[in-house]
């Protein structure tokens, strides 16, 4: 018979909760960043449209909330997929959209 130390389990649970909380922060950052970017920059950078990315990252954000509140376990597939979606946005899409320079002849109300 194996006796499990309850303190060890609580430390492990705390570790996984911190992982889920960190994943949630990254998912929230990705969703917030996608909201701020101009709609025209997404297709101009050769990526999916802004509404598609907002849906993907919005679902990832909701899954991240559920994971941070311990409604989903870390071993479940959904938090992992949500984190991967946010990571793809931050590593691949965001740098290309961020590098898109607005037209220098643009005034505050449109082209000169």
Biopython code that builds the backbone (N, CA, C, O; Angstrom):
import numpy as np
from Bio.PDB.StructureBuilder import StructureBuilder

atoms = [
    (1, "UNK", "N", (0.839, -1.167, 0.000)),
    (1, "UNK", "CA", (0.000, 0.000, 0.000)),
    (1, "UNK", "C", (0.895, 1.244, 0.000)),
    (1, "UNK", "O", (1.850, 1.335, 0.771)),
    (2, "UNK", "N", (0.574, 2.184, -0.863)),
    (2, "UNK", "CA", (1.357, 3.397, -0.994)),
    (2, "UNK", "C", (0.675, 4.526, -0.239)),
    (2, "UNK", "O", (-0.523, 4.767, -0.392)),
    (3, "UNK", "N", (1.452, 5.203, 0.567)),
    (3, "UNK", "CA", (0.926, 6.352, 1.304)),
    (3, "UNK", "C", (1.414, 7.612, 0.597)),
    (3, "UNK", "O", (2.610, 7.786, 0.361)),
    (4, "UNK", "N", (0.467, 8.486, 0.263)),
    (4, "UNK", "CA", (0.801, 9.712, -0.458)),
    (4, "UNK", "C", (0.810, 10.868, 0.536)),
    (4, "UNK", "O", (-0.104, 11.024, 1.345)),
    (5, "UNK", "N", (1.842, 11.654, 0.455)),
    (5, "UNK", "CA", (1.974, 12.818, 1.324)),
    (5, "UNK", "C", (1.036, 13.922, 0.830)),
    (5, "UNK", "O", (1.181, 14.360, -0.311)),
    (6, "UNK", "N", (0.070, 14.395, 1.649)),
    (6, "UNK", "CA", (-0.848, 15.444, 1.202)),
    (6, "UNK", "C", (-0.142, 16.753, 0.864)),
    (6, "UNK", "O", (-0.611, 17.500, 0.005)),
    (7, "UNK", "N", (0.967, 17.041, 1.521)),
    (7, "UNK", "CA", (1.706, 18.264, 1.217)),
    (7, "UNK", "C", (2.290, 18.203, -0.183)),
    (7, "UNK", "O", (2.306, 19.203, -0.900)),
    (8, "UNK", "N", (2.767, 17.034, -0.569)),
    (8, "UNK", "CA", (3.321, 16.878, -1.914)),
    (8, "UNK", "C", (2.239, 17.091, -2.962)),
    (8, "UNK", "O", (2.483, 17.714, -3.996)),
    (9, "UNK", "N", (1.045, 16.574, -2.697)),
    (9, "UNK", "CA", (-0.053, 16.780, -3.641)),
    (9, "UNK", "C", (-0.429, 18.250, -3.737)),
    (9, "UNK", "O", (-0.709, 18.741, -4.830)),
    (10, "UNK", "N", (-0.440, 18.955, -2.629)),
    (10, "UNK", "CA", (-0.810, 20.365, -2.685)),
    (10, "UNK", "C", (0.261, 21.174, -3.419)),
    (10, "UNK", "O", (-0.067, 22.142, -4.104)),
    (11, "UNK", "N", (1.522, 20.798, -3.289)),
    (11, "UNK", "CA", (2.580, 21.495, -4.011)),
    (11, "UNK", "C", (2.430, 21.237, -5.514)),
    (11, "UNK", "O", (2.593, 22.150, -6.324)),
    (12, "UNK", "N", (2.123, 20.006, -5.876)),
    (12, "UNK", "CA", (1.932, 19.678, -7.288)),
    (12, "UNK", "C", (0.716, 20.416, -7.842)),
    (12, "UNK", "O", (0.767, 20.965, -8.943)),
    (13, "UNK", "N", (-0.373, 20.429, -7.079)),
    (13, "UNK", "CA", (-1.568, 21.153, -7.518)),
    (13, "UNK", "C", (-1.277, 22.639, -7.669)),
    (13, "UNK", "O", (-1.750, 23.264, -8.618)),
    (14, "UNK", "N", (-0.516, 23.208, -6.761)),
    (14, "UNK", "CA", (-0.150, 24.614, -6.856)),
    (14, "UNK", "C", (0.696, 24.868, -8.107)),
    (14, "UNK", "O", (0.497, 25.868, -8.797)),
    (15, "UNK", "N", (1.625, 23.980, -8.395)),
    (15, "UNK", "CA", (2.466, 24.108, -9.590)),
    (15, "UNK", "C", (1.616, 24.117, -10.855)),
    (15, "UNK", "O", (1.808, 24.965, -11.726)),
    (16, "UNK", "N", (0.678, 23.178, -10.962)),
    (16, "UNK", "CA", (-0.161, 23.121, -12.159)),
    (16, "UNK", "C", (-1.107, 24.318, -12.240)),
    (16, "UNK", "O", (-1.410, 24.787, -13.337)),
    (17, "UNK", "N", (-1.575, 24.818, -11.103)),
    (17, "UNK", "CA", (-2.422, 26.003, -11.115)),
    (17, "UNK", "C", (-1.629, 27.216, -11.604)),
    (17, "UNK", "O", (-2.152, 28.039, -12.355)),
    (18, "UNK", "N", (-0.373, 27.327, -11.182)),
    (18, "UNK", "CA", (0.469, 28.432, -11.646)),
    (18, "UNK", "C", (0.688, 28.313, -13.160)),
    (18, "UNK", "O", (0.694, 29.327, -13.859)),
    (19, "UNK", "N", (0.866, 27.103, -13.670)),
    (19, "UNK", "CA", (0.989, 26.906, -15.119)),
    (19, "UNK", "C", (-0.275, 27.361, -15.844)),
    (19, "UNK", "O", (-0.203, 28.033, -16.873)),
    (20, "UNK", "N", (-1.432, 26.989, -15.298)),
    (20, "UNK", "CA", (-2.689, 27.387, -15.921)),
    (20, "UNK", "C", (-2.892, 28.896, -15.854)),
    (20, "UNK", "O", (-3.398, 29.499, -16.800)),
    (21, "UNK", "N", (-2.505, 29.498, -14.756)),
    (21, "UNK", "CA", (-2.624, 30.944, -14.618)),
    (21, "UNK", "C", (-1.694, 31.643, -15.609)),
    (21, "UNK", "O", (-2.083, 32.639, -16.219)),
    (22, "UNK", "N", (-0.488, 31.142, -15.774)),
    (22, "UNK", "CA", (0.436, 31.710, -16.754)),
    (22, "UNK", "C", (-0.088, 31.577, -18.177)),
    (22, "UNK", "O", (0.041, 32.503, -18.977)),
    (23, "UNK", "N", (-0.680, 30.427, -18.494)),
    (23, "UNK", "CA", (-1.266, 30.234, -19.820)),
    (23, "UNK", "C", (-2.417, 31.209, -20.033)),
    (23, "UNK", "O", (-2.578, 31.750, -21.127)),
    (24, "UNK", "N", (-3.213, 31.436, -18.998)),
    (24, "UNK", "CA", (-4.321, 32.389, -19.101)),
    (24, "UNK", "C", (-3.807, 33.803, -19.370)),
    (24, "UNK", "O", (-4.390, 34.526, -20.177)),
    (25, "UNK", "N", (-2.741, 34.196, -18.717)),
    (25, "UNK", "CA", (-2.171, 35.536, -18.936)),
    (25, "UNK", "C", (-1.718, 35.678, -20.383)),
    (25, "UNK", "O", (-1.944, 36.720, -20.999)),
    (26, "UNK", "N", (-1.094, 34.667, -20.925)),
    (26, "UNK", "CA", (-0.641, 34.708, -22.312)),
    (26, "UNK", "C", (-1.828, 34.752, -23.265)),
    (26, "UNK", "O", (-1.795, 35.480, -24.258)),
    (27, "UNK", "N", (-2.877, 33.983, -22.978)),
    (27, "UNK", "CA", (-4.069, 33.990, -23.822)),
    (27, "UNK", "C", (-4.780, 35.336, -23.764)),
    (27, "UNK", "O", (-5.277, 35.818, -24.782)),
    (28, "UNK", "N", (-4.834, 35.947, -22.581)),
    (28, "UNK", "CA", (-5.449, 37.270, -22.452)),
    (28, "UNK", "C", (-4.631, 38.320, -23.199)),
    (28, "UNK", "O", (-5.197, 39.199, -23.848)),
    (29, "UNK", "N", (-3.314, 38.236, -23.111)),
    (29, "UNK", "CA", (-2.436, 39.170, -23.812)),
    (29, "UNK", "C", (-2.639, 39.061, -25.324)),
    (29, "UNK", "O", (-2.740, 40.075, -26.014)),
    (30, "UNK", "N", (-2.697, 37.839, -25.834)),
    (30, "UNK", "CA", (-2.882, 37.636, -27.272)),
    (30, "UNK", "C", (-4.229, 38.189, -27.726)),
    (30, "UNK", "O", (-4.307, 38.845, -28.765)),
    (31, "UNK", "N", (-5.285, 37.935, -26.966)),
    (31, "UNK", "CA", (-6.622, 38.420, -27.330)),
    (31, "UNK", "C", (-6.675, 39.947, -27.298)),
    (31, "UNK", "O", (-7.218, 40.569, -28.209)),
    (32, "UNK", "N", (-6.117, 40.542, -26.261)),
    (32, "UNK", "CA", (-6.085, 42.000, -26.164)),
    (32, "UNK", "C", (-5.269, 42.634, -27.276)),
    (32, "UNK", "O", (-5.644, 43.682, -27.801)),
    (33, "UNK", "N", (-4.167, 42.012, -27.634)),
    (33, "UNK", "CA", (-3.340, 42.544, -28.712)),
    (33, "UNK", "C", (-4.069, 42.465, -30.048)),
    (33, "UNK", "O", (-3.989, 43.394, -30.851)),
    (34, "UNK", "N", (-4.775, 41.375, -30.292)),
    (34, "UNK", "CA", (-5.517, 41.227, -31.553)),
    (34, "UNK", "C", (-6.639, 42.253, -31.649)),
    (34, "UNK", "O", (-6.961, 42.720, -32.741)),
    (35, "UNK", "N", (-7.229, 42.603, -30.523)),
    (35, "UNK", "CA", (-8.279, 43.622, -30.533)),
    (35, "UNK", "C", (-7.743, 44.983, -30.955)),
    (35, "UNK", "O", (-8.447, 45.744, -31.619)),
    (36, "UNK", "N", (-6.517, 45.297, -30.583)),
    (36, "UNK", "CA", (-5.933, 46.613, -30.861)),
    (36, "UNK", "C", (-5.401, 46.768, -32.276)),
    (36, "UNK", "O", (-5.255, 47.896, -32.747)),
    (37, "UNK", "N", (-5.113, 45.696, -32.956)),
    (37, "UNK", "CA", (-4.493, 45.777, -34.283)),
    (37, "UNK", "C", (-5.531, 46.156, -35.340)),
    (37, "UNK", "O", (-6.696, 45.774, -35.228)),
    (38, "UNK", "N", (-5.114, 46.905, -36.365)),
    (38, "UNK", "CA", (-6.049, 47.294, -37.420)),
    (38, "UNK", "C", (-6.512, 46.094, -38.246)),
    (38, "UNK", "O", (-5.754, 45.156, -38.491)),
    (39, "UNK", "N", (-7.755, 46.149, -38.659)),
    (39, "UNK", "CA", (-8.348, 45.042, -39.404)),
    (39, "UNK", "C", (-7.633, 44.795, -40.726)),
    (39, "UNK", "O", (-7.450, 43.645, -41.125)),
    (40, "UNK", "N", (-7.230, 45.853, -41.403)),
    (40, "UNK", "CA", (-6.607, 45.703, -42.718)),
    (40, "UNK", "C", (-5.205, 45.103, -42.636)),
    (40, "UNK", "O", (-4.698, 44.597, -43.637)),
    (41, "UNK", "N", (-4.579, 45.148, -41.482)),
    (41, "UNK", "CA", (-3.213, 44.635, -41.363)),
    (41, "UNK", "C", (-3.149, 43.113, -41.450)),
    (41, "UNK", "O", (-2.130, 42.565, -41.871)),
    (42, "UNK", "N", (-4.203, 42.431, -41.066)),
    (42, "UNK", "CA", (-4.182, 40.965, -41.063)),
    (42, "UNK", "C", (-4.062, 40.396, -42.477)),
    (42, "UNK", "O", (-3.136, 39.629, -42.741)),
    (43, "UNK", "N", (-4.976, 40.751, -43.402)),
    (43, "UNK", "CA", (-4.793, 40.212, -44.756)),
    (43, "UNK", "C", (-3.572, 40.801, -45.469)),
    (43, "UNK", "O", (-2.973, 40.140, -46.317)),
    (44, "UNK", "N", (-3.205, 42.030, -45.133)),
    (44, "UNK", "CA", (-2.027, 42.636, -45.761)),
    (44, "UNK", "C", (-0.756, 41.888, -45.378)),
    (44, "UNK", "O", (0.200, 41.850, -46.153)),
    (45, "UNK", "N", (-0.740, 41.295, -44.192)),
    (45, "UNK", "CA", (0.419, 40.522, -43.757)),
    (45, "UNK", "C", (0.345, 39.072, -44.234)),
    (45, "UNK", "O", (1.245, 38.278, -43.957)),
    (46, "UNK", "N", (-0.724, 38.728, -44.949)),
    (46, "UNK", "CA", (-0.861, 37.366, -45.461)),
    (46, "UNK", "C", (-1.376, 36.383, -44.427)),
    (46, "UNK", "O", (-1.113, 35.184, -44.527)),
    (47, "UNK", "N", (-2.107, 36.873, -43.434)),
    (47, "UNK", "CA", (-2.643, 36.018, -42.367)),
    (47, "UNK", "C", (-4.164, 35.958, -42.471)),
    (47, "UNK", "O", (-4.766, 36.648, -43.294)),
    (48, "UNK", "N", (-4.772, 35.135, -41.637)),
    (48, "UNK", "CA", (-6.226, 35.075, -41.584)),
    (48, "UNK", "C", (-6.783, 36.438, -41.190)),
    (48, "UNK", "O", (-6.047, 37.289, -40.691)),
    (49, "UNK", "N", (-8.067, 36.647, -41.410)),
    (49, "UNK", "CA", (-8.676, 37.936, -41.111)),
    (49, "UNK", "C", (-8.769, 38.157, -39.603)),
    (49, "UNK", "O", (-8.665, 37.220, -38.811)),
    (50, "UNK", "N", (-8.966, 39.407, -39.232)),
    (50, "UNK", "CA", (-9.052, 39.756, -37.822)),
    (50, "UNK", "C", (-10.225, 39.058, -37.124)),
    (50, "UNK", "O", (-10.042, 38.552, -36.017)),
    (51, "UNK", "N", (-11.429, 39.008, -37.726)),
    (51, "UNK", "CA", (-12.519, 38.298, -37.030)),
    (51, "UNK", "C", (-12.216, 36.832, -36.747)),
    (51, "UNK", "O", (-12.599, 36.310, -35.700)),
    (52, "UNK", "N", (-11.536, 36.169, -37.669)),
    (52, "UNK", "CA", (-11.195, 34.759, -37.434)),
    (52, "UNK", "C", (-10.239, 34.651, -36.240)),
    (52, "UNK", "O", (-10.423, 33.794, -35.375)),
    (53, "UNK", "N", (-9.219, 35.516, -36.190)),
    (53, "UNK", "CA", (-8.283, 35.472, -35.071)),
    (53, "UNK", "C", (-8.968, 35.864, -33.772)),
    (53, "UNK", "O", (-8.637, 35.319, -32.718)),
    (54, "UNK", "N", (-9.910, 36.790, -33.820)),
    (54, "UNK", "CA", (-10.622, 37.163, -32.594)),
    (54, "UNK", "C", (-11.471, 36.011, -32.071)),
    (54, "UNK", "O", (-11.574, 35.822, -30.859)),
    (55, "UNK", "N", (-12.075, 35.249, -32.959)),
    (55, "UNK", "CA", (-12.847, 34.074, -32.522)),
    (55, "UNK", "C", (-11.915, 33.034, -31.909)),
    (55, "UNK", "O", (-12.187, 32.508, -30.830)),
    (56, "UNK", "N", (-10.819, 32.739, -32.598)),
    (56, "UNK", "CA", (-9.867, 31.738, -32.093)),
    (56, "UNK", "C", (-9.323, 32.156, -30.724)),
    (56, "UNK", "O", (-9.308, 31.361, -29.784)),
    (57, "UNK", "N", (-8.879, 33.409, -30.623)),
    (57, "UNK", "CA", (-8.284, 33.868, -29.370)),
    (57, "UNK", "C", (-9.339, 34.113, -28.295)),
    (57, "UNK", "O", (-9.042, 33.991, -27.106)),
    (58, "UNK", "N", (-10.560, 34.455, -28.687)),
    (58, "UNK", "CA", (-11.645, 34.603, -27.711)),
    (58, "UNK", "C", (-11.995, 33.273, -27.064)),
    (58, "UNK", "O", (-12.198, 33.198, -25.852)),
    (59, "UNK", "N", (-12.065, 32.225, -27.876)),
    (59, "UNK", "CA", (-12.326, 30.884, -27.328)),
    (59, "UNK", "C", (-11.155, 30.464, -26.438)),
    (59, "UNK", "O", (-11.365, 29.887, -25.371)),
    (60, "UNK", "N", (-9.936, 30.746, -26.868)),
    (60, "UNK", "CA", (-8.769, 30.420, -26.046)),
    (60, "UNK", "C", (-8.814, 31.176, -24.722)),
    (60, "UNK", "O", (-8.457, 30.623, -23.682)),
    (61, "UNK", "N", (-9.248, 32.433, -24.751)),
    (61, "UNK", "CA", (-9.363, 33.244, -23.539)),
    (61, "UNK", "C", (-10.376, 32.645, -22.573)),
    (61, "UNK", "O", (-10.113, 32.564, -21.373)),
    (62, "UNK", "N", (-11.528, 32.227, -23.081)),
    (62, "UNK", "CA", (-12.563, 31.626, -22.226)),
    (62, "UNK", "C", (-12.072, 30.303, -21.637)),
    (62, "UNK", "O", (-12.302, 30.018, -20.462)),
    (63, "UNK", "N", (-11.401, 29.505, -22.450)),
    (63, "UNK", "CA", (-10.835, 28.244, -21.944)),
    (63, "UNK", "C", (-9.771, 28.540, -20.891)),
    (63, "UNK", "O", (-9.655, 27.818, -19.901)),
    (64, "UNK", "N", (-8.994, 29.603, -21.105)),
    (64, "UNK", "CA", (-7.986, 29.999, -20.124)),
    (64, "UNK", "C", (-8.606, 30.414, -18.797)),
    (64, "UNK", "O", (-8.074, 30.097, -17.733)),
    (65, "UNK", "N", (-9.727, 31.119, -18.857)),
    (65, "UNK", "CA", (-10.427, 31.488, -17.617)),
    (65, "UNK", "C", (-10.877, 30.231, -16.884)),
    (65, "UNK", "O", (-10.687, 30.104, -15.675)),
    (66, "UNK", "N", (-11.474, 29.304, -17.629)),
    (66, "UNK", "CA", (-11.941, 28.057, -17.009)),
    (66, "UNK", "C", (-10.784, 27.273, -16.407)),
    (66, "UNK", "O", (-10.929, 26.672, -15.343)),
    (67, "UNK", "N", (-9.644, 27.274, -17.075)),
    (67, "UNK", "CA", (-8.486, 26.570, -16.538)),
    (67, "UNK", "C", (-7.928, 27.239, -15.303)),
    (67, "UNK", "O", (-7.544, 26.564, -14.348)),
    (68, "UNK", "N", (-7.878, 28.582, -15.312)),
    (68, "UNK", "CA", (-7.346, 29.309, -14.154)),
    (68, "UNK", "C", (-8.253, 29.179, -12.940)),
    (68, "UNK", "O", (-7.786, 29.251, -11.804)),
    (69, "UNK", "N", (-9.545, 28.989, -13.175)),
    (69, "UNK", "CA", (-10.474, 28.805, -12.062)),
    (69, "UNK", "C", (-10.650, 27.344, -11.685)),
    (69, "UNK", "O", (-11.535, 27.000, -10.902)),
    (70, "UNK", "N", (-9.803, 26.483, -12.246)),
    (70, "UNK", "CA", (-9.796, 25.036, -11.962)),
    (70, "UNK", "C", (-11.073, 24.317, -12.386)),
    (70, "UNK", "O", (-11.467, 23.330, -11.763)),
    (71, "UNK", "N", (-11.728, 24.810, -13.452)),
    (71, "UNK", "CA", (-12.859, 24.080, -14.011)),
    (71, "UNK", "C", (-12.392, 23.056, -15.038)),
    (71, "UNK", "O", (-13.110, 22.104, -15.343)),
    (72, "UNK", "N", (-11.202, 23.249, -15.563)),
    (72, "UNK", "CA", (-10.605, 22.295, -16.504)),
    (72, "UNK", "C", (-9.253, 21.869, -15.954)),
    (72, "UNK", "O", (-8.514, 22.674, -15.388)),
    (73, "UNK", "N", (-8.946, 20.608, -16.129)),
    (73, "UNK", "CA", (-7.631, 20.163, -15.668)),
    (73, "UNK", "C", (-6.595, 20.469, -16.731)),
    (73, "UNK", "O", (-6.919, 20.578, -17.913)),
    (74, "UNK", "N", (-5.351, 20.606, -16.308)),
    (74, "UNK", "CA", (-4.261, 20.910, -17.228)),
    (74, "UNK", "C", (-4.039, 19.770, -18.212)),
    (74, "UNK", "O", (-3.573, 19.991, -19.330)),
    (75, "UNK", "N", (-4.366, 18.568, -17.803)),
    (75, "UNK", "CA", (-4.152, 17.404, -18.647)),
    (75, "UNK", "C", (-5.186, 17.344, -19.769)),
    (75, "UNK", "O", (-4.968, 16.670, -20.776)),
    (76, "UNK", "N", (-6.305, 18.040, -19.603)),
    (76, "UNK", "CA", (-7.312, 18.098, -20.647)),
    (76, "UNK", "C", (-6.721, 18.696, -21.915)),
    (76, "UNK", "O", (-5.783, 19.490, -21.849)),
    (77, "UNK", "N", (-7.253, 18.329, -23.043)),
    (77, "UNK", "CA", (-6.732, 18.797, -24.317)),
    (77, "UNK", "C", (-7.054, 20.272, -24.564)),
    (77, "UNK", "O", (-6.276, 20.952, -25.233)),
    (78, "UNK", "N", (-8.161, 20.784, -24.053)),
    (78, "UNK", "CA", (-8.601, 22.142, -24.361)),
    (78, "UNK", "C", (-7.640, 23.235, -23.889)),
    (78, "UNK", "O", (-7.339, 24.136, -24.671)),
    (79, "UNK", "N", (-7.142, 23.198, -22.644)),
    (79, "UNK", "CA", (-6.182, 24.241, -22.262)),
    (79, "UNK", "C", (-4.893, 24.205, -23.076)),
    (79, "UNK", "O", (-4.284, 25.245, -23.325)),
    (80, "UNK", "N", (-4.485, 23.031, -23.485)),
    (80, "UNK", "CA", (-3.267, 22.915, -24.275)),
    (80, "UNK", "C", (-3.475, 23.523, -25.659)),
    (80, "UNK", "O", (-2.617, 24.257, -26.149)),
    (81, "UNK", "N", (-4.611, 23.223, -26.293)),
    (81, "UNK", "CA", (-4.922, 23.773, -27.614)),
    (81, "UNK", "C", (-5.088, 25.289, -27.525)),
    (81, "UNK", "O", (-4.647, 26.011, -28.419)),
    (82, "UNK", "N", (-5.716, 25.776, -26.460)),
    (82, "UNK", "CA", (-5.899, 27.221, -26.287)),
    (82, "UNK", "C", (-4.554, 27.928, -26.156)),
    (82, "UNK", "O", (-4.346, 28.987, -26.748)),
    (83, "UNK", "N", (-3.659, 27.351, -25.395)),
    (83, "UNK", "CA", (-2.331, 27.946, -25.241)),
    (83, "UNK", "C", (-1.565, 27.933, -26.561)),
    (83, "UNK", "O", (-0.894, 28.910, -26.896)),
    (84, "UNK", "N", (-1.656, 26.850, -27.304)),
    (84, "UNK", "CA", (-0.961, 26.761, -28.593)),
    (84, "UNK", "C", (-1.500, 27.809, -29.563)),
    (84, "UNK", "O", (-0.726, 28.422, -30.299)),
    (85, "UNK", "N", (-2.815, 28.021, -29.574)),
    (85, "UNK", "CA", (-3.399, 29.035, -30.459)),
    (85, "UNK", "C", (-2.877, 30.426, -30.111)),
    (85, "UNK", "O", (-2.523, 31.199, -31.001)),
    (86, "UNK", "N", (-2.828, 30.746, -28.819)),
    (86, "UNK", "CA", (-2.304, 32.050, -28.402)),
    (86, "UNK", "C", (-0.821, 32.176, -28.720)),
    (86, "UNK", "O", (-0.361, 33.247, -29.117)),
    (87, "UNK", "N", (-0.077, 31.105, -28.553)),
    (87, "UNK", "CA", (1.359, 31.133, -28.851)),
    (87, "UNK", "C", (1.605, 31.325, -30.347)),
    (87, "UNK", "O", (2.524, 32.048, -30.732)),
    (88, "UNK", "N", (0.803, 30.692, -31.186)),
    (88, "UNK", "CA", (0.948, 30.872, -32.632)),
    (88, "UNK", "C", (0.684, 32.327, -32.999)),
    (88, "UNK", "O", (1.409, 32.910, -33.805)),
    (89, "UNK", "N", (-0.354, 32.912, -32.407)),
    (89, "UNK", "CA", (-0.632, 34.320, -32.700)),
    (89, "UNK", "C", (0.549, 35.203, -32.281)),
    (89, "UNK", "O", (0.996, 36.055, -33.049)),
    (90, "UNK", "N", (1.046, 34.996, -31.067)),
    (90, "UNK", "CA", (2.093, 35.868, -30.550)),
    (90, "UNK", "C", (3.430, 35.680, -31.264)),
    (90, "UNK", "O", (4.192, 36.637, -31.403)),
    (91, "UNK", "N", (3.721, 34.473, -31.713)),
    (91, "UNK", "CA", (5.025, 34.196, -32.319)),
    (91, "UNK", "C", (5.014, 34.417, -33.832)),
    (91, "UNK", "O", (6.020, 34.851, -34.393)),
    (92, "UNK", "N", (3.912, 34.131, -34.495)),
    (92, "UNK", "CA", (3.883, 34.199, -35.953)),
    (92, "UNK", "C", (3.100, 35.399, -36.482)),
    (92, "UNK", "O", (3.611, 36.147, -37.316)),
    (93, "UNK", "N", (1.886, 35.590, -36.016)),
    (93, "UNK", "CA", (1.008, 36.607, -36.589)),
    (93, "UNK", "C", (1.357, 38.004, -36.083)),
    (93, "UNK", "O", (1.490, 38.932, -36.881)),
    (94, "UNK", "N", (1.504, 38.164, -34.794)),
    (94, "UNK", "CA", (1.740, 39.483, -34.200)),
    (94, "UNK", "C", (2.972, 40.192, -34.774)),
    (94, "UNK", "O", (2.866, 41.370, -35.114)),
    (95, "UNK", "N", (4.134, 39.537, -34.901)),
    (95, "UNK", "CA", (5.283, 40.260, -35.458)),
    (95, "UNK", "C", (5.056, 40.765, -36.883)),
    (95, "UNK", "O", (5.517, 41.850, -37.236)),
    (96, "UNK", "N", (4.356, 39.993, -37.694)),
    (96, "UNK", "CA", (4.120, 40.418, -39.071)),
    (96, "UNK", "C", (3.124, 41.560, -39.138)),
    (96, "UNK", "O", (3.279, 42.472, -39.951)),
    (97, "UNK", "N", (2.106, 41.520, -38.295)),
    (97, "UNK", "CA", (1.116, 42.600, -38.277)),
    (97, "UNK", "C", (1.729, 43.858, -37.674)),
    (97, "UNK", "O", (1.458, 44.968, -38.132)),
    (98, "UNK", "N", (2.542, 43.685, -36.666)),
    (98, "UNK", "CA", (3.182, 44.827, -36.006)),
    (98, "UNK", "C", (4.157, 45.523, -36.954)),
    (98, "UNK", "O", (4.361, 46.733, -36.849)),
    (99, "UNK", "N", (4.758, 44.777, -37.874)),
    (99, "UNK", "CA", (5.717, 45.378, -38.794)),
    (99, "UNK", "C", (5.047, 46.129, -39.937)),
    (99, "UNK", "O", (5.715, 46.847, -40.682)),
    (100, "UNK", "N", (3.739, 45.972, -40.083)),
    (100, "UNK", "CA", (3.021, 46.685, -41.135)),
    (100, "UNK", "C", (2.993, 48.162, -40.776)),
    (100, "UNK", "O", (2.421, 48.557, -39.760)),
    (101, "UNK", "N", (3.616, 48.971, -41.619)),
    (101, "UNK", "CA", (3.678, 50.411, -41.382)),
    (101, "UNK", "C", (2.465, 51.082, -42.029)),
    (101, "UNK", "O", (2.116, 50.769, -43.167)),
    (102, "UNK", "N", (1.826, 51.998, -41.310)),
    (102, "UNK", "CA", (0.727, 52.724, -41.940)),
    (102, "UNK", "C", (1.274, 53.648, -43.029)),
    (102, "UNK", "O", (2.439, 54.044, -43.001)),
    (103, "UNK", "N", (0.428, 53.973, -43.966)),
    (103, "UNK", "CA", (0.821, 54.860, -45.053)),
    (103, "UNK", "C", (1.240, 56.201, -44.477)),
    (103, "UNK", "O", (0.498, 56.803, -43.702)),
    (104, "UNK", "N", (2.434, 56.678, -44.852)),
    (104, "UNK", "CA", (2.971, 57.909, -44.268)),
    (104, "UNK", "C", (2.195, 59.145, -44.714)),
    (104, "UNK", "O", (2.325, 60.209, -44.109)),
    (105, "UNK", "N", (1.393, 59.014, -45.761)),
    (105, "UNK", "CA", (0.629, 60.166, -46.217)),
    (105, "UNK", "C", (-0.743, 60.231, -45.555)),
    (105, "UNK", "O", (-1.596, 61.005, -45.989)),
    (106, "UNK", "N", (-0.965, 59.462, -44.548)),
    (106, "UNK", "CA", (-2.242, 59.454, -43.858)),
    (106, "UNK", "C", (-2.287, 60.578, -42.822)),
    (106, "UNK", "O", (-1.360, 60.749, -42.029)),
    (107, "UNK", "N", (-3.352, 61.320, -42.846)),
    (107, "UNK", "CA", (-3.592, 62.323, -41.814)),
    (107, "UNK", "C", (-4.499, 61.728, -40.751)),
    (107, "UNK", "O", (-4.825, 60.542, -40.813)),
    (108, "UNK", "N", (-4.906, 62.517, -39.795)),
    (108, "UNK", "CA", (-5.762, 61.976, -38.741)),
    (108, "UNK", "C", (-7.156, 61.599, -39.250)),
    (108, "UNK", "O", (-7.857, 60.822, -38.602)),
    (109, "UNK", "N", (-7.569, 62.142, -40.408)),
    (109, "UNK", "CA", (-8.902, 61.856, -40.931)),
    (109, "UNK", "C", (-8.869, 61.142, -42.268)),
    (109, "UNK", "O", (-9.901, 61.046, -42.934)),
    (110, "UNK", "N", (-7.727, 60.644, -42.677)),
    (110, "UNK", "CA", (-7.611, 59.931, -43.937)),
    (110, "UNK", "C", (-6.439, 60.429, -44.749)),
    (110, "UNK", "O", (-5.590, 61.158, -44.236)),
    (111, "UNK", "N", (-6.381, 60.035, -46.042)),
    (111, "UNK", "CA", (-5.241, 60.444, -46.860)),
    (111, "UNK", "C", (-5.235, 61.953, -47.125)),
    (111, "UNK", "O", (-6.277, 62.609, -47.099)),
    (112, "UNK", "N", (-4.055, 62.476, -47.376)),
    (112, "UNK", "CA", (-3.921, 63.910, -47.638)),
    (112, "UNK", "C", (-4.451, 64.224, -48.988)),
    (112, "UNK", "O", (-4.431, 65.383, -49.404)),
]
sb = StructureBuilder()
sb.init_structure("model")
sb.init_model(0)
sb.init_chain("A")
sb.init_seg("    ")
for serial, (resi, resn, name, xyz) in enumerate(atoms, 1):
    if name == "N":
        sb.init_residue(resn, " ", resi, " ")
    sb.init_atom(name, np.array(xyz, "f"), 0.0, 1.0, " ", f" {name:<3s}", serial, name[0])
structure = sb.get_structure()
